[in-house]
């Protein structure tokens, strides 16, 4: 039995997540149909796993090469990020899709895009299920937009490493 310590407000149930996945899939399908080569599908860990798995299962017709990256927020005051777990496979002269369930500030996407450009990626697209309204950089593909002050849990998003396994997405009232 789950012990809930914080108050949570349901934002997105399984049906709305499934509908969002379908819309994002259709948008990415248009992009992938315009190219005829394998694409590196890089998931931002930890929170991106649920979304990445569900989205990639819809993209079964396309040749995707899976990899993962884990960022660490070194200094939140100045948005300093570091790579805690680097991608394993080379991306030089490759097209890349970076997958994250939530774009908070956009700085994480800019950081990864710049890093992948340095590594030689030929084209980089970003996808998120959710984007905060006042983000510095919006992903190329996303569905939901939320206020900046919302803290979300569920569907891979956690609070103190808890609630990641919830099938719905909730706003955590702290």
C-alpha positions as CSV (number, residue, x, y, z in Angstrom):
1,X,0.0,0.0,0.0
2,X,1.4,3.4,-1.0
3,X,2.1,5.8,1.8
4,X,1.3,9.4,0.5
5,X,3.1,12.0,2.5
6,X,2.3,15.0,0.2
7,X,-0.9,16.2,-1.3
8,X,-1.2,15.4,-5.0
9,X,-3.6,16.8,-7.7
10,X,-4.2,14.6,-10.8
11,X,-3.1,16.5,-13.9
12,X,-2.9,13.8,-16.6
13,X,-4.5,10.4,-16.5
14,X,-3.6,7.3,-18.6
15,X,-6.1,8.3,-21.4
16,X,-4.7,11.8,-21.8
17,X,-1.1,10.5,-21.7
18,X,-2.0,7.9,-24.4
19,X,-3.7,10.7,-26.6
20,X,-0.6,12.9,-26.2
21,X,1.7,10.0,-27.1
22,X,-0.3,9.4,-30.3
23,X,-0.1,13.1,-31.3
24,X,3.6,13.3,-30.6
25,X,4.1,10.0,-32.5
26,X,2.3,11.3,-35.6
27,X,4.4,14.5,-35.5
28,X,7.7,12.5,-35.2
29,X,6.5,10.1,-37.9
30,X,6.3,13.0,-40.4
31,X,9.9,13.9,-39.5
32,X,11.2,10.3,-39.7
33,X,9.4,9.6,-43.0
34,X,11.4,12.5,-44.5
35,X,14.8,10.8,-43.8
36,X,16.1,7.4,-44.9
37,X,18.6,6.5,-42.2
38,X,18.8,5.2,-38.7
39,X,18.3,7.7,-35.9
40,X,19.8,7.7,-32.5
41,X,17.1,7.9,-29.8
42,X,18.7,9.3,-26.6
43,X,16.7,9.2,-23.4
44,X,17.4,11.6,-20.5
45,X,17.6,9.5,-17.4
46,X,16.0,8.8,-14.9
47,X,12.7,10.4,-15.5
48,X,12.5,9.9,-19.3
49,X,12.3,6.1,-19.2
50,X,8.5,5.6,-19.1
51,X,7.8,8.2,-21.9
52,X,10.7,7.0,-24.0
53,X,9.6,3.3,-23.8
54,X,6.0,4.2,-24.7
55,X,6.9,6.5,-27.5
56,X,9.6,4.2,-29.0
57,X,7.1,1.3,-29.1
58,X,4.9,3.4,-31.4
59,X,7.9,4.0,-33.6
60,X,8.5,0.3,-34.4
61,X,8.6,1.0,-38.2
62,X,11.7,3.1,-37.9
63,X,15.4,2.1,-37.4
64,X,16.2,3.6,-34.0
65,X,19.5,3.2,-32.1
66,X,18.9,3.5,-28.4
67,X,21.2,5.3,-25.9
68,X,20.9,7.2,-22.6
69,X,22.3,10.2,-20.9
70,X,22.1,11.3,-17.3
71,X,22.5,14.9,-16.4
72,X,23.3,16.2,-12.9
73,X,22.3,19.7,-11.8
74,X,25.7,20.9,-10.3
75,X,24.6,24.4,-9.4
76,X,20.9,25.3,-9.7
77,X,21.5,29.0,-9.1
78,X,23.4,29.4,-12.3
79,X,21.9,26.4,-14.2
80,X,25.2,24.6,-14.3
81,X,24.8,21.0,-15.6
82,X,27.2,18.1,-15.8
83,X,27.0,14.7,-17.5
84,X,26.9,12.0,-14.9
85,X,26.3,9.1,-17.4
86,X,27.4,9.8,-21.0
87,X,26.0,8.3,-24.2
88,X,27.8,5.1,-25.2
89,X,27.5,5.1,-29.0
90,X,29.1,7.6,-31.4
91,X,26.7,10.2,-33.0
92,X,29.1,11.7,-35.5
93,X,27.2,12.4,-38.7
94,X,24.0,10.9,-37.3
95,X,20.5,12.3,-36.7
96,X,19.5,12.3,-33.1
97,X,16.2,12.6,-31.2
98,X,16.6,13.5,-27.5
99,X,13.7,12.3,-25.3
100,X,12.7,13.8,-22.0
101,X,9.3,13.5,-20.2
102,X,9.5,17.1,-18.9
103,X,11.2,20.3,-20.2
104,X,11.6,22.5,-17.1
105,X,13.8,25.3,-18.2
106,X,15.1,24.4,-21.6
107,X,18.7,24.8,-20.5
108,X,19.0,21.0,-20.2
109,X,17.9,20.7,-23.8
110,X,20.3,23.4,-24.9
111,X,23.1,21.8,-22.9
112,X,22.6,18.4,-24.6
113,X,22.1,19.9,-28.1
114,X,25.4,21.8,-27.7
115,X,27.1,18.7,-26.4
116,X,25.8,16.5,-29.3
117,X,26.9,19.1,-31.8
118,X,30.4,19.0,-30.4
119,X,30.3,15.2,-30.8
120,X,29.4,15.7,-34.4
121,X,25.6,14.9,-34.6
122,X,24.3,16.1,-38.0
123,X,20.8,17.0,-36.8
124,X,19.2,17.1,-33.3
125,X,15.5,17.1,-32.5
126,X,14.0,17.2,-29.0
127,X,10.8,15.7,-27.7
128,X,9.1,16.0,-24.3
129,X,5.6,15.0,-23.2
130,X,5.4,18.2,-21.0
131,X,6.9,21.6,-21.3
132,X,6.8,24.4,-18.7
133,X,5.3,27.6,-20.1
134,X,8.2,30.0,-19.6
135,X,11.0,27.6,-20.6
136,X,14.1,29.1,-22.2
137,X,13.9,26.6,-25.1
138,X,10.9,24.6,-26.2
139,X,11.3,21.1,-27.5
140,X,10.7,20.4,-31.2
141,X,7.8,18.0,-30.3
142,X,5.7,18.2,-27.1
143,X,2.0,18.1,-26.1
144,X,1.2,19.4,-22.6
145,X,2.2,22.9,-21.3
146,X,2.1,23.6,-17.6
147,X,2.8,26.6,-15.3
148,X,6.4,27.0,-14.2
149,X,5.6,26.6,-10.5
150,X,4.2,23.1,-10.9
151,X,6.2,20.2,-9.4
152,X,5.1,16.9,-11.1
153,X,5.4,13.3,-10.1
154,X,4.4,10.0,-11.7
155,X,5.1,8.5,-15.1
156,X,8.9,8.6,-14.4
157,X,8.9,11.9,-12.5
158,X,9.9,11.6,-8.9
159,X,10.2,13.4,-5.6
160,X,13.1,12.2,-3.4
161,X,13.2,9.1,-5.8
162,X,9.6,8.3,-5.0
163,X,6.4,8.2,-7.1
164,X,8.2,7.5,-10.4
165,X,6.1,4.3,-10.8
166,X,2.7,6.0,-10.8
167,X,0.9,5.6,-14.2
168,X,-0.7,9.0,-14.0
169,X,1.0,12.4,-13.6
170,X,0.2,14.5,-10.6
171,X,1.0,18.0,-9.4
172,X,2.7,17.7,-6.1
173,X,1.5,20.3,-3.6
174,X,4.6,21.0,-1.4
